[in-house]
Amino acid sequence: MKKYINIAIVVLMLTGILFSCSKSESLPSVKDIYLAGYETDGSSVFAKYWKNRTPVTLTDGRNSAEAFSIAVYGKDVYVSGYERAGKINVAKYWKNNIAFSLTDAGNPAGTSSICVGF
């Protein structure tokens, strides 16, 4: 019985999504897809982002780093995250692949999101 209830809920949700837009409304076309994250080679952790599945490495691997959020405005790409300095995480953001530290190595810190407003 529970299985059928879950299926019915999914069908109702999909029906609502399909019929919630009129034919005159159109969804905007997606030009580019950006994702923030990190990748490891087994010994180093690199902060990265991907644009249309093409990776862009933000760090050199000397210090572990991770990216968590990304915002794009025009041709500028902003990424937030952290990079380790010794045993401490330093909060950072990158603008067009250039790193900016938000904190020093005095206390552990990091960022989880970024938003660009103009």
Protein Blocks (a to p, Z undefined) as FASTA:
>chain_A
ZZmmmmmmmmmmmmmmmmmpcfkbccdddfbdcddddddehjaccddddeehiacdfbgo
lagcddfbdcdehjbccddddddehjaccddddeehiacdfbdckbgcddfbdcddZZ
